[in-house]
Protein backbone atom coordinates (compact mmCIF):
# COMPACT_ATOMS: atom_id res chain seq x y z
CA UNK A 1 0.00 0.00 0.00
CA UNK A 2 2.77 2.45 0.96
CA UNK A 3 4.75 1.65 -2.18
CA UNK A 4 1.58 2.17 -4.20
CA UNK A 5 1.05 5.61 -2.70
CA UNK A 6 4.66 6.42 -3.44
CA UNK A 7 4.08 5.20 -7.00
CA UNK A 8 1.04 7.45 -7.50
CA UNK A 9 3.05 10.41 -6.15
CA UNK A 10 5.93 9.55 -8.50
CA UNK A 11 3.68 9.38 -11.57
CA UNK A 12 2.05 12.71 -10.69
CA UNK A 13 5.50 14.21 -10.08
CA UNK A 14 6.60 13.11 -13.57
CA UNK A 15 3.50 14.73 -15.09
CA UNK A 16 4.16 17.89 -13.02
CA UNK A 17 7.79 18.00 -14.18
CA UNK A 18 6.67 17.73 -17.82
CA UNK A 19 3.98 20.42 -17.44
CA UNK A 20 4.22 23.36 -19.83
CA UNK A 21 2.61 25.68 -17.26
CA UNK A 22 2.71 24.36 -13.69
CA UNK A 23 1.00 27.42 -12.23
CA UNK A 24 -2.12 26.81 -14.32
CA UNK A 25 -2.67 23.20 -13.26
CA UNK A 26 -6.23 22.74 -12.00
CA UNK A 27 -5.58 20.71 -8.83
CA UNK A 28 -9.31 20.40 -8.19
CA UNK A 29 -9.67 18.60 -11.52
CA UNK A 30 -6.64 16.42 -10.72
CA UNK A 31 -8.02 15.47 -7.32
CA UNK A 32 -11.50 14.80 -8.72
CA UNK A 33 -10.08 12.64 -11.51
CA UNK A 34 -7.97 10.57 -9.14
CA UNK A 35 -10.94 10.13 -6.82
CA UNK A 36 -13.12 9.03 -9.74
CA UNK A 37 -10.47 6.56 -10.88
CA UNK A 38 -10.09 5.15 -7.36
CA UNK A 39 -13.86 4.86 -6.90
CA UNK A 40 -14.15 3.07 -10.25
CA UNK A 41 -11.43 0.61 -9.22
CA UNK A 42 -13.07 -0.07 -5.84
CA UNK A 43 -16.52 -0.43 -7.42
CA UNK A 44 -15.24 -2.78 -10.11
CA UNK A 45 -13.43 -5.03 -7.63
CA UNK A 46 -15.72 -4.90 -4.58
CA UNK A 47 -19.18 -3.52 -5.44
CA UNK A 48 -21.24 -6.58 -6.45
CA UNK A 49 -23.52 -4.71 -8.85
CA UNK A 50 -20.64 -3.17 -10.81
CA UNK A 51 -18.37 -6.20 -10.64
CA UNK A 52 -21.19 -8.49 -11.81
CA UNK A 53 -22.02 -6.04 -14.61
CA UNK A 54 -18.42 -6.03 -15.83
CA UNK A 55 -18.16 -9.77 -15.39
CA UNK A 56 -21.33 -10.09 -17.47
CA UNK A 57 -19.77 -7.90 -20.16
CA UNK A 58 -16.69 -10.12 -19.99
CA UNK A 59 -18.85 -13.19 -20.53
CA UNK A 60 -20.40 -11.47 -23.54
CA UNK A 61 -16.90 -10.94 -24.98
CA UNK A 62 -16.07 -14.60 -24.37
CA UNK A 63 -19.34 -15.71 -25.98
CA UNK A 64 -18.62 -13.55 -29.01
CA UNK A 65 -15.25 -15.28 -29.28
CA UNK A 66 -17.13 -18.60 -29.33
CA UNK A 67 -19.20 -17.31 -32.25
CA UNK A 68 -15.96 -16.47 -34.05
CA UNK A 69 -14.90 -20.05 -33.45
CA UNK A 70 -17.96 -21.25 -35.37
CA UNK A 71 -16.86 -19.26 -38.39
CA UNK A 72 -13.32 -20.56 -38.04
CA UNK A 73 -14.54 -24.15 -37.84
CA UNK A 74 -16.36 -23.70 -41.14
CA UNK A 75 -13.28 -22.21 -42.82
CA UNK A 76 -10.54 -24.38 -41.28
CA UNK A 77 -12.30 -27.54 -40.19
CA UNK A 78 -10.21 -29.58 -37.70
CA UNK A 79 -7.38 -27.01 -37.85
CA UNK A 80 -9.60 -24.55 -35.93
CA UNK A 81 -9.59 -26.75 -32.81
CA UNK A 82 -7.43 -25.74 -29.83
CA UNK A 83 -7.03 -29.39 -28.83
CA UNK A 84 -3.65 -29.58 -30.53
CA UNK A 85 -2.41 -26.32 -29.01
CA UNK A 86 -3.10 -22.59 -29.14
CA UNK A 87 -2.17 -20.66 -32.29
CA UNK A 88 -2.15 -16.86 -32.12
CA UNK A 89 -2.72 -16.58 -35.86
CA UNK A 90 -5.65 -19.01 -35.94
CA UNK A 91 -7.30 -18.51 -32.53
CA UNK A 92 -6.70 -14.84 -31.63
CA UNK A 93 -6.34 -12.67 -34.70
CA UNK A 94 -9.61 -13.72 -36.46
CA UNK A 95 -11.49 -12.35 -33.43
CA UNK A 96 -10.42 -8.87 -34.61
CA UNK A 97 -12.46 -9.26 -37.81
CA UNK A 98 -15.69 -10.29 -36.06
CA UNK A 99 -15.32 -7.63 -33.34
CA UNK A 100 -14.68 -4.97 -35.97
CA UNK A 101 -17.89 -5.97 -37.78
CA UNK A 102 -19.87 -5.92 -34.49
CA UNK A 103 -18.56 -2.45 -33.61
CA UNK A 104 -19.58 -1.24 -37.05
CA UNK A 105 -23.08 -2.67 -36.55
CA UNK A 106 -23.44 -1.07 -33.11
CA UNK A 107 -22.25 2.25 -34.53
CA UNK A 108 -24.76 2.01 -37.38
CA UNK A 109 -27.59 1.34 -34.91
CA UNK A 110 -26.45 4.29 -32.76
CA UNK A 111 -25.72 2.18 -29.67
CA UNK A 112 -22.11 3.31 -29.30
CA UNK A 113 -23.01 6.98 -29.81
CA UNK A 114 -25.64 6.85 -27.03
CA UNK A 115 -23.35 5.13 -24.53
CA UNK A 116 -20.45 7.43 -25.37
CA UNK A 117 -22.71 10.47 -25.13
CA UNK A 118 -23.88 9.48 -21.64
CA UNK A 119 -20.32 8.98 -20.40
CA UNK A 120 -19.23 12.25 -22.03
CA UNK A 121 -22.05 14.11 -20.24
CA UNK A 122 -20.86 12.76 -16.88
CA UNK A 123 -17.25 13.73 -17.61
CA UNK A 124 -18.29 17.21 -18.67
CA UNK A 125 -20.33 17.74 -15.51
CA UNK A 126 -17.93 16.26 -12.96
CA UNK A 127 -14.51 17.05 -14.45
CA UNK A 128 -15.16 20.44 -16.05
CA UNK A 129 -13.96 19.60 -19.55
CA UNK A 130 -15.49 20.58 -22.88
CA UNK A 131 -18.12 18.45 -24.58
CA UNK A 132 -15.77 17.50 -27.42
CA UNK A 133 -13.08 16.41 -24.96
CA UNK A 134 -15.55 14.28 -23.01
CA UNK A 135 -16.93 12.74 -26.19
CA UNK A 136 -13.58 11.63 -27.58
CA UNK A 137 -12.30 10.45 -24.18
CA UNK A 138 -15.37 8.26 -23.70
CA UNK A 139 -15.22 7.10 -27.30
CA UNK A 140 -11.77 5.62 -26.77
CA UNK A 141 -13.29 2.93 -24.55
CA UNK A 142 -14.82 1.40 -27.68
CA UNK A 143 -12.86 2.80 -30.62
CA UNK A 144 -9.22 3.32 -31.54
CA UNK A 145 -7.13 6.47 -31.28
CA UNK A 146 -7.77 7.39 -34.94
CA UNK A 147 -11.43 6.33 -35.10
CA UNK A 148 -12.70 8.12 -31.99
CA UNK A 149 -11.61 11.65 -33.08
CA UNK A 150 -13.79 11.24 -36.21
CA UNK A 151 -16.80 11.93 -33.93
CA UNK A 152 -15.47 15.44 -33.27
CA UNK A 153 -13.68 16.08 -36.56
CA UNK A 154 -15.61 19.35 -37.13
CA UNK A 155 -14.36 20.68 -33.78
CA UNK A 156 -10.69 19.66 -34.16
CA UNK A 157 -9.62 22.74 -36.20
CA UNK A 158 -10.81 25.12 -33.46
CA UNK A 159 -9.62 23.08 -30.48
CA UNK A 160 -7.10 24.61 -28.10
CA UNK A 161 -3.69 23.00 -27.60
CA UNK A 162 -4.80 21.59 -24.25
CA UNK A 163 -7.95 20.05 -25.75
CA UNK A 164 -6.01 18.54 -28.64
CA UNK A 165 -3.43 17.14 -26.24
CA UNK A 166 -6.18 15.39 -24.25
CA UNK A 167 -7.47 13.83 -27.48
CA UNK A 168 -3.97 12.44 -28.11
CA UNK A 169 -3.33 11.22 -24.56
CA UNK A 170 -6.76 9.55 -24.37
CA UNK A 171 -5.92 7.71 -27.59
CA UNK A 172 -2.51 6.62 -26.31
CA UNK A 173 -3.82 5.59 -22.88
CA UNK A 174 -6.54 3.19 -24.07
CA UNK A 175 -6.98 0.28 -26.50
CA UNK A 176 -9.66 -0.22 -29.12
CA UNK A 177 -12.57 -2.53 -28.38
CA UNK A 178 -11.91 -4.26 -31.70
CA UNK A 179 -8.64 -5.76 -30.40
CA UNK A 180 -9.79 -6.46 -26.84
CA UNK A 181 -11.11 -9.88 -27.83
CA UNK A 182 -7.68 -10.81 -29.12
CA UNK A 183 -6.05 -10.02 -25.77
CA UNK A 184 -8.75 -11.94 -23.90
CA UNK A 185 -8.18 -14.97 -26.09
CA UNK A 186 -4.43 -14.63 -25.74
CA UNK A 187 -4.28 -14.29 -21.95
CA UNK A 188 -7.22 -16.55 -21.09
CA UNK A 189 -6.22 -19.37 -23.43
CA UNK A 190 -8.76 -22.20 -23.43
CA UNK A 191 -9.93 -21.70 -19.82
CA UNK A 192 -13.35 -19.95 -19.76
CA UNK A 193 -12.84 -18.69 -16.19
CA UNK A 194 -9.49 -17.13 -17.10
CA UNK A 195 -11.05 -15.59 -20.20
CA UNK A 196 -13.77 -13.93 -18.11
CA UNK A 197 -11.18 -12.77 -15.54
CA UNK A 198 -8.99 -11.05 -18.12
CA UNK A 199 -12.02 -9.69 -19.99
CA UNK A 200 -13.16 -8.04 -16.75
CA UNK A 201 -9.75 -6.51 -16.06
CA UNK A 202 -9.26 -5.29 -19.64
CA UNK A 203 -12.68 -3.62 -19.55
CA UNK A 204 -11.82 -2.15 -16.16
CA UNK A 205 -8.51 -0.82 -17.50
CA UNK A 206 -10.26 0.86 -20.45
CA UNK A 207 -12.85 2.52 -18.21
CA UNK A 208 -10.32 3.66 -15.60
CA UNK A 209 -8.14 5.15 -18.35
CA UNK A 210 -10.78 7.79 -19.15
CA UNK A 211 -10.47 9.92 -15.96
CA UNK A 212 -6.77 9.00 -15.81
CA UNK A 213 -6.22 10.48 -19.28
CA UNK A 214 -7.91 13.71 -18.25
CA UNK A 215 -5.78 14.00 -15.09
CA UNK A 216 -2.46 13.39 -16.83
CA UNK A 217 -3.26 15.47 -19.93
CA UNK A 218 -4.44 18.48 -17.93
CA UNK A 219 -1.34 18.34 -15.73
CA UNK A 220 1.11 18.20 -18.63
CA UNK A 221 -0.80 20.70 -20.79
CA UNK A 222 -3.21 22.78 -18.66
CA UNK A 223 -6.06 24.73 -20.22
CA UNK A 224 -4.80 28.31 -20.75
CA UNK A 225 -6.81 29.41 -23.79
CA UNK A 226 -10.53 30.25 -24.13
CA UNK A 227 -12.62 27.18 -24.93
CA UNK A 228 -15.38 27.17 -27.54
CA UNK A 229 -17.47 24.50 -25.87
CA UNK A 230 -19.28 21.85 -27.87
CA UNK A 231 -21.43 19.01 -26.70
CA UNK A 232 -22.86 17.14 -29.65
CA UNK A 233 -21.38 14.44 -31.85
CA UNK A 234 -21.18 15.15 -35.53
CA UNK A 235 -22.47 12.65 -38.05
CA UNK A 236 -19.67 10.85 -39.86
CA UNK A 237 -20.07 11.33 -43.59
CA UNK A 238 -18.46 7.92 -44.09
CA UNK A 239 -21.15 6.18 -42.02
CA UNK A 240 -22.79 3.20 -43.72
CA UNK A 241 -26.13 3.76 -45.46
CA UNK A 242 -27.57 0.36 -44.44
CA UNK A 243 -26.85 -2.61 -42.20
CA UNK A 244 -25.20 -4.74 -44.88
CA UNK A 245 -22.83 -1.92 -45.76
CA UNK A 246 -21.99 -1.49 -42.07
CA UNK A 247 -21.14 -5.20 -41.80
CA UNK A 248 -19.05 -5.06 -44.98
CA UNK A 249 -17.20 -1.93 -43.85
CA UNK A 250 -16.49 -3.37 -40.41
CA UNK A 251 -15.28 -6.66 -41.88
CA UNK A 252 -12.98 -4.91 -44.35
CA UNK A 253 -11.53 -2.80 -41.55
CA UNK A 254 -11.04 -5.92 -39.43
CA UNK A 255 -9.20 -7.71 -42.24
CA UNK A 256 -6.84 -4.76 -42.68
CA UNK A 257 -6.30 -4.57 -38.93
CA UNK A 258 -5.66 -8.31 -38.59
CA UNK A 259 -3.20 -8.28 -41.49
CA UNK A 260 -1.41 -5.26 -40.05
CA UNK A 261 -1.18 -6.83 -36.58
CA UNK A 262 0.12 -10.13 -37.96
CA UNK A 263 2.75 -8.38 -40.09
CA UNK A 264 3.92 -6.15 -37.24
CA UNK A 265 4.16 -9.09 -34.84
CA UNK A 266 6.17 -11.08 -37.37
CA UNK A 267 8.61 -8.22 -37.93
CA UNK A 268 9.00 -7.04 -34.33
CA UNK A 269 9.37 -10.50 -32.79
CA UNK A 270 11.91 -11.36 -35.49
CA UNK A 271 13.81 -8.13 -34.73
CA UNK A 272 13.87 -9.01 -31.02
CA UNK A 273 15.28 -12.43 -31.93
CA UNK A 274 17.93 -10.72 -34.07
CA UNK A 275 18.87 -8.38 -31.22
CA UNK A 276 19.02 -11.31 -28.79
CA UNK A 277 21.36 -13.17 -31.13
CA UNK A 278 23.96 -10.44 -30.71
CA UNK A 279 23.38 -9.56 -27.04
CA UNK A 280 22.82 -13.05 -25.67
CA UNK A 281 24.29 -15.32 -28.33
CA UNK A 282 27.49 -13.34 -28.85
CA UNK A 283 28.17 -10.79 -26.09
CA UNK A 284 26.58 -12.68 -23.20
CA UNK A 285 27.96 -16.03 -24.28
CA UNK A 286 31.60 -15.03 -24.72
CA UNK A 287 31.79 -12.70 -21.72
CA UNK A 288 30.13 -15.12 -19.31
CA UNK A 289 27.34 -12.65 -18.56
CA UNK A 290 24.66 -15.18 -19.52
CA UNK A 291 25.60 -17.58 -16.73
CA UNK A 292 25.80 -14.75 -14.20
CA UNK A 293 22.37 -13.38 -15.20
CA UNK A 294 20.77 -16.84 -15.00
CA UNK A 295 22.23 -17.26 -11.50
CA UNK A 296 21.18 -13.86 -10.10
CA UNK A 297 17.67 -14.09 -11.56
CA UNK A 298 17.12 -17.71 -10.42
CA UNK A 299 16.61 -18.79 -14.00
CA UNK A 300 13.92 -16.21 -14.86
CA UNK A 301 16.22 -14.67 -17.45
CA UNK A 302 18.13 -16.83 -19.91
CA UNK A 303 20.92 -14.32 -20.41
CA UNK A 304 21.72 -10.86 -21.75
CA UNK A 305 18.52 -10.59 -23.75
CA UNK A 306 16.70 -7.51 -25.01
CA UNK A 307 13.90 -8.30 -22.54
CA UNK A 308 16.30 -8.55 -19.59
CA UNK A 309 17.93 -5.18 -20.36
CA UNK A 310 14.54 -3.44 -20.58
CA UNK A 311 13.59 -5.03 -17.26
CA UNK A 312 16.72 -3.72 -15.55
CA UNK A 313 16.14 -0.18 -16.88
CA UNK A 314 12.52 0.01 -15.69
CA UNK A 315 12.87 -2.09 -12.51
CA UNK A 316 13.15 0.90 -10.10
CA UNK A 317 9.88 2.36 -11.39
CA UNK A 318 8.14 -1.02 -11.13
CA UNK A 319 9.22 -1.28 -7.49
CA UNK A 320 7.82 2.19 -6.77
CA UNK A 321 4.48 1.23 -8.33
CA UNK A 322 4.10 -1.72 -5.96
CA UNK A 323 4.98 -4.64 -8.22
CA UNK A 324 6.21 -7.60 -6.09
CA UNK A 325 10.00 -7.43 -5.89
CA UNK A 326 10.53 -10.91 -7.33
CA UNK A 327 8.64 -9.96 -10.52
CA UNK A 328 9.84 -6.40 -11.18
CA UNK A 329 12.26 -7.42 -13.94
CA UNK A 330 9.54 -9.28 -15.81
CA UNK A 331 6.93 -6.52 -15.50
CA UNK A 332 9.51 -3.84 -16.31
CA UNK A 333 10.54 -5.73 -19.42
CA UNK A 334 6.91 -5.87 -20.56
CA UNK A 335 6.58 -2.09 -20.17
CA UNK A 336 9.78 -1.58 -22.17
CA UNK A 337 8.61 -3.89 -24.96
CA UNK A 338 5.25 -2.13 -25.12
CA UNK A 339 6.87 1.32 -25.38
CA UNK A 340 9.63 0.49 -27.87
CA UNK A 341 7.74 -2.13 -29.93
CA UNK A 342 3.98 -2.29 -29.26
CA UNK A 343 1.41 -3.70 -26.85
CA UNK A 344 0.74 -6.74 -29.05
CA UNK A 345 4.31 -7.96 -28.65
CA UNK A 346 4.19 -7.24 -24.91
CA UNK A 347 0.87 -9.06 -24.37
CA UNK A 348 2.20 -12.02 -26.35
CA UNK A 349 5.27 -12.07 -24.08
CA UNK A 350 3.04 -11.79 -20.99
CA UNK A 351 1.06 -14.79 -22.16
CA UNK A 352 4.22 -16.84 -22.73
CA UNK A 353 5.73 -15.96 -19.35
CA UNK A 354 2.42 -16.53 -17.56
CA UNK A 355 1.97 -19.95 -19.13
CA UNK A 356 5.59 -20.81 -18.29
CA UNK A 357 4.93 -20.00 -14.60
CA UNK A 358 7.65 -17.34 -14.35
CA UNK A 359 5.51 -14.94 -12.28
CA UNK A 360 5.52 -15.72 -8.57
CA UNK A 361 2.52 -13.50 -7.80
CA UNK A 362 -0.85 -13.25 -9.55
CA UNK A 363 -0.82 -9.56 -8.65
CA UNK A 364 2.06 -9.06 -11.08
CA UNK A 365 0.07 -10.58 -13.93
CA UNK A 366 -2.98 -8.41 -13.14
CA UNK A 367 -0.89 -5.23 -12.88
CA UNK A 368 0.84 -6.11 -16.16
CA UNK A 369 -2.56 -6.41 -17.83
CA UNK A 370 -3.30 -2.79 -16.85
CA UNK A 371 0.20 -1.51 -17.67
CA UNK A 372 0.01 -2.87 -21.21
CA UNK A 373 -3.57 -1.69 -21.84
CA UNK A 374 -2.80 1.28 -24.08
CA UNK A 375 -1.38 2.34 -27.43
CA UNK A 376 1.48 4.38 -25.92
CA UNK A 377 4.42 3.36 -28.09
CA UNK A 378 6.79 5.02 -30.53
CA UNK A 379 5.01 3.85 -33.68
CA UNK A 380 1.70 5.28 -32.41
CA UNK A 381 3.13 8.78 -32.71
CA UNK A 382 3.22 8.31 -36.47
CA UNK A 383 -0.28 6.80 -36.46
CA UNK A 384 -1.65 9.79 -34.55
CA UNK A 385 0.13 12.26 -36.80
CA UNK A 386 -1.29 10.52 -39.85
CA UNK A 387 -4.83 10.13 -38.49
CA UNK A 388 -5.35 13.50 -36.79
CA UNK A 389 -3.29 15.25 -39.46
CA UNK A 390 -5.87 14.24 -42.07
CA UNK A 391 -8.82 15.33 -39.90
CA UNK A 392 -7.23 18.66 -38.94
CA UNK A 393 -4.41 19.51 -41.39
CA UNK A 394 -4.07 23.03 -39.97
CA UNK A 395 -3.09 21.49 -36.61
CA UNK A 396 -0.48 19.10 -38.03
CA UNK A 397 2.45 21.10 -36.63
CA UNK A 398 0.93 21.14 -33.13
CA UNK A 399 0.16 17.41 -33.32
CA UNK A 400 3.75 16.64 -34.33
CA UNK A 401 5.11 18.77 -31.47
CA UNK A 402 2.86 17.06 -28.92
CA UNK A 403 3.56 13.51 -30.15
CA UNK A 404 6.28 12.47 -27.69
CA UNK A 405 4.67 14.14 -24.62
CA UNK A 406 1.37 12.43 -25.56
CA UNK A 407 3.09 9.03 -25.71
CA UNK A 408 4.61 9.62 -22.26
CA UNK A 409 1.24 10.82 -20.97
CA UNK A 410 -0.49 7.71 -22.33
CA UNK A 411 2.07 5.49 -20.62
CA UNK A 412 1.53 7.35 -17.32
CA UNK A 413 -2.23 6.76 -17.63
CA UNK A 414 -1.80 2.97 -17.84
CA UNK A 415 0.76 2.98 -15.03
CA UNK A 416 -1.57 5.01 -12.81
CA UNK A 417 -4.43 2.55 -13.32
CA UNK A 418 -2.12 -0.39 -12.60
CA UNK A 419 -0.81 1.24 -9.42
CA UNK A 420 -4.29 1.92 -8.04
CA UNK A 421 -5.41 -1.63 -8.80
CA UNK A 422 -2.25 -2.97 -7.16
CA UNK A 423 -2.94 -0.93 -4.02
CA UNK A 424 -6.51 -2.26 -3.80
CA UNK A 425 -5.42 -5.86 -4.38
CA UNK A 426 -3.01 -5.48 -1.44
Residue, then its C-alpha position, 0 to 999 in steps of 0.5 A: x500500500x505504501x509503495x503504491x502511494x509512493x508510486x502514484x506520487x511519482x507518476x504525478x511528479x513526472x506529469x508535473x515536471x513535464x507540465x508546460x505551465x505548472x501554475x495553471x494546473x487545476x488541482x481540483x480537476x486532478x483530485x477529482x479525476x484521481x478520486x473518480x479513478x479510485x472509486x471506479x477501481x473499488x466499485x469494479x473489484x468490490x461492489x457486487x452490482x458493478x463487478x457483476x455487470x463487468x463480469x457479465x460484459x466479460x462473458x459477452x466478450x467470451x461468448x462472441x469469441x465462441x461465435x468467431x470459433x464457429x466461423x473458423x470451424x467452417x473455414x478451417x475444419x479440424x485445424x480450428x480446434x485448440x485441442x492440438x495447441x493454441x495458435x495466435x494466428x488461428x485462434x486470436x487474430x480472427x477475433x479482430x475481424x468479427x469484433x470490428x464488424x460488431x462495432x460497425x453494426x453497433x455504430x450504425x444502430x447508434x448504440x455506441x453513440x448513445x453510450x459514449x454520449x452518456x459517459x461524455x455528459x458525466x465527464x463534462x459535468x464532474x470534471x469540467x472539460x469541454x463536450x468535445x473532450x468528453x466525447x472523444x475520451x469516452x469514445x476511446x473505450x470502444x474505438x481506436x485512437x484514430x477512429x474516436x476523433x472522427x466523432x469530433x472532426x468538425x471541432x478539431x480545427x478550433x480546439x485549443x492545444x490543451x484540448x487537442x493534447x487530451x485527445x492524443x493522450x486519451x488515444x494513447x492511454x486506451x486500447x480499441x474494443x476491436x482488439x480487446x477480444x484478441x487479448x482476452x483470447x491470448x491471456x485466457x487461453x482455453x480456460x473460460x474462467x481465465x477468459x472472463x477474468x482477463x475480460x473483466x480486467x481489460x474492460x476495467x482498464x479501459x474505463x479507468x483510463x478515461x479519468x486517468x487520461x484527463x488528469x495526466x493530460x491536464x497536468x502536462x498541458x493545462x487549459x490556458x486558452x478560451x474554450x469554444x465549448x461543444x457538446x454534440x457528436x457530428x455525423x460521420x459522412x463515411x457512415x454506412x447507409x444500411x446494415x449490410x454496408x456497415x457489416x461489410x465496412x467493419x469486416x474490411x476494416x477488421x481484415x486490414x487490422x488483422x493483417x497489419x497486426x500479424x505483419x507487425x508481430x512477425x517483424x518485431x518479434x523477429x527483430x527481437x530475436x535478431x537483437x538477442x542473437x547479438x546480445x545473448x548469443x554473442x556478447x553474453x555467451x563469450x563474456x560469461x554474462x549469460x551464466x551470471x544473469x541466470x544465476x542472479x535471476x534464479x533462472x527467470x532470465x536466460x541471459x543478456x537478452x533484449x527483454x532482460x535489459x529493458x527489465x533492468x532499466x525500468x525495474x526501479x519504477x516497477x518497485x515504486x508502483x508496488x509490483x512484487x520485488x521478485x517480478x519487477x524485472x519481468x513486468x519492467x521488461x513488458x513495459x519496455x517492450x510495449x513502449x519500444x515495440x507495441x502492446x501486441x508484442x508485450x501481451x504475447x510475451x506476458x502470455x508466454x511468461x504466464x503460461x511458463x509460470x515465471x511470475x511468482x505473484x498473480x498480482x504481477x500478472x494483473x498489474x501487467x494487464x493494466x500496464x500494457x492496456x494502451x497504445x502508448x508506443x513510438x510507432x503510435x506517434x506516427x499513427x496519430x500524426x497521420x490520423x489526426x493530421x488528415x482530420x485537422x491539417x491546420x493542426x499538423x504542426x501542433x500534433x507533431x510537437x505534442x507527439x512524444x509528450x502524448x506518448x509519455x502521458x499515455x504510458x503514465x495513464x496505464x501505469x496510474x491505473x495499474x498502481x491503483x489496482x495494485x494498491x486495492x489488491x493489497 
